[in-house]
Amino acid sequence: MSKKKGTRAERELLHLFWDNGFAVTRTAGSGSITIPSCDLLAGKNGKTLAVECKFIKNSIYIKEERINELREFSEKFGAEPWFGIKVMNKGWFFLPLDKVEKSKGSNYIISHDIAKRKGVNFDNLILDLEK
C-alpha cells in the first residue's frame, strides 16, 4: 500500500477517536525516526492507547524490531500497545500487541483473518475502553 493511503487512514482514525470523546494526537513520520514511537496516542478516562496504524488489502508483515519499538514506547509512556488495522473495504480492526502472530521467519504477520479472529472492531474497542 502507498504511504499516502496509510497517512489518510491514520487521519481517519484520529477523527474517529476524537468524535468518540478521546483526546488524540498523531505522530507524523513515526516509522522513520530513530527512537521508538507510535502513529497515534489516544486517551480517555485515564486509559491511553499507543496505536500503530496499518492499511492492508489482505495481510502485512511487520519486522520484529517494530514490534519491540511499540512495546518499548508503550511501556515508557504508560500506554496500552495496539495495532489499528484498516482493511480495504472491510473497516477498522484493533489487535493488542500480545495477539499479533509470529510468521515463519523472525517477522510478525497481521491479516484480515487474524484481526477479525483475535481483535475487535472500532465500536467494540470503544465499548471495552469505556467500562
Secondary structure per residue as TSV (DSSP state, phi and psi in degrees):
chain	resnum	aa	ss	phi	psi
A	1	M	-	360.0	154.9
A	2	S	-	-81.2	155.5
A	3	K	H	-60.3	-35.5
A	4	K	H	-62.0	-42.7
A	5	K	H	-67.5	-37.1
A	6	G	H	-63.9	-43.4
A	7	T	H	-63.4	-42.3
A	8	R	H	-62.5	-40.9
A	9	A	H	-64.3	-42.8
A	10	E	H	-58.8	-45.0
A	11	R	H	-66.9	-37.8
A	12	E	H	-60.5	-45.6
A	13	L	H	-66.7	-38.4
A	14	L	H	-54.3	-46.8
A	15	H	H	-68.4	-36.5
A	16	L	H	-60.6	-46.0
A	17	F	H	-62.8	-48.5
A	18	W	H	-58.4	-45.0
A	19	D	H	-66.2	-15.2
A	20	N	T	-105.7	21.1
A	21	G	T	86.3	12.1
A	22	F	-	-92.3	147.1
A	23	A	E	-81.9	136.6
A	24	V	E	-149.5	145.2
A	25	T	E	-140.0	150.8
A	26	R	E	-111.7	137.6
A	27	T	-	-102.4	101.4
A	28	A	T	-66.0	134.9
A	29	G	T	72.9	23.8
A	30	S	G	-59.4	-31.6
A	31	G	G	-81.3	-5.4
A	32	S	G	-114.0	5.9
A	33	I	S	-101.3	163.3
A	34	T	S	-87.2	-8.4
A	35	I	S	-105.5	151.5
A	36	P	-	-58.6	140.5
A	37	S	-	-157.2	-174.6
A	38	C	-	-138.9	171.0
A	39	D	S	-79.2	-42.8
A	40	L	E	-134.3	144.1
A	41	L	E	-115.4	125.0
A	42	A	E	-129.8	134.8
A	43	G	E	-143.5	149.8
A	44	K	E	-163.0	135.7
A	45	N	T	53.5	40.2
A	46	G	T	82.0	2.3
A	47	K	E	-108.5	132.7
A	48	T	E	-125.4	133.6
A	49	L	E	-112.6	133.7
A	50	A	E	-102.1	113.0
A	51	V	E	-113.3	125.6
A	52	E	E	-98.7	120.4
A	53	C	E	-96.4	139.8
A	54	K	E	-136.8	136.2
A	55	F	E	-109.2	119.8
A	56	I	E	-130.4	157.3
A	57	K	S	-90.7	-50.7
A	58	N	S	-130.8	-49.4
A	59	S	E	-157.1	167.1
A	60	I	E	-148.5	143.3
A	61	Y	E	-98.6	138.5
A	62	I	E	-123.7	130.6
A	63	K	-	-66.5	144.9
A	64	E	H	-56.1	-35.9
A	65	E	H	-57.8	-41.4
A	66	R	H	-67.8	-37.4
A	67	I	H	-62.0	-46.7
A	68	N	H	-63.9	-37.3
A	69	E	H	-65.2	-42.9
A	70	L	H	-64.4	-40.8
A	71	R	H	-61.5	-48.6
A	72	E	H	-61.9	-47.0
A	73	F	H	-59.0	-47.1
A	74	S	H	-62.0	-42.0
A	75	E	H	-63.0	-45.1
A	76	K	H	-66.4	-35.1
A	77	F	H	-84.2	-21.6
A	78	G	T	81.0	32.7
A	79	A	-	-113.6	159.6
A	80	E	E	-85.0	128.5
A	81	P	E	-84.2	127.6
A	82	W	E	-136.3	153.7
A	83	F	E	-105.7	128.0
A	84	G	E	-101.3	116.6
A	85	I	E	-113.2	116.0
A	86	K	E	-93.7	111.9
A	87	V	E	-94.7	125.7
A	88	M	T	-50.8	124.8
A	89	N	T	65.1	13.3
A	90	K	T	-127.4	-16.4
A	91	G	E	98.7	-165.4
A	92	W	E	-95.3	139.9
A	93	F	E	-132.8	149.9
A	94	F	E	-127.8	132.0
A	95	L	E	-128.1	120.2
A	96	P	E	-65.1	150.3
A	97	L	G	-53.1	-38.3
A	98	D	G	-72.4	-5.3
A	99	K	G	-105.9	1.9
A	100	V	-	-72.0	133.1
A	101	E	E	-90.9	143.0
A	102	K	E	-79.4	138.0
A	103	S	-	-85.3	-175.1
A	104	K	S	-65.2	-29.2
A	105	G	S	-91.3	-145.8
A	106	S	S	-92.3	-3.5
A	107	N	S	-86.3	175.9
A	108	Y	E	-116.3	161.9
A	109	I	E	-132.3	139.5
A	110	I	E	-126.1	127.6
A	111	S	E	-128.2	168.3
A	112	H	H	-58.9	-42.8
A	113	D	H	-61.8	-47.2
A	114	I	H	-62.7	-45.3
A	115	A	H	-62.4	-40.4
A	116	K	H	-69.3	-40.0
A	117	R	H	-76.5	-42.4
A	118	K	H	-106.8	-11.8
A	119	G	S	-109.7	-164.8
A	120	V	E	-134.5	158.5
A	121	N	E	-83.1	175.8
A	122	F	H	-60.9	-45.8
A	123	D	H	-60.5	-42.5
A	124	N	H	-69.7	-34.6
A	125	L	H	-59.9	-47.5
A	126	I	H	-61.2	-46.2
A	127	L	H	-59.5	-43.7
A	128	D	H	-63.8	-38.4
A	129	L	H	-73.6	-23.1
A	130	E	T	-90.2	1.5
A	131	K	-	-73.3	360.0
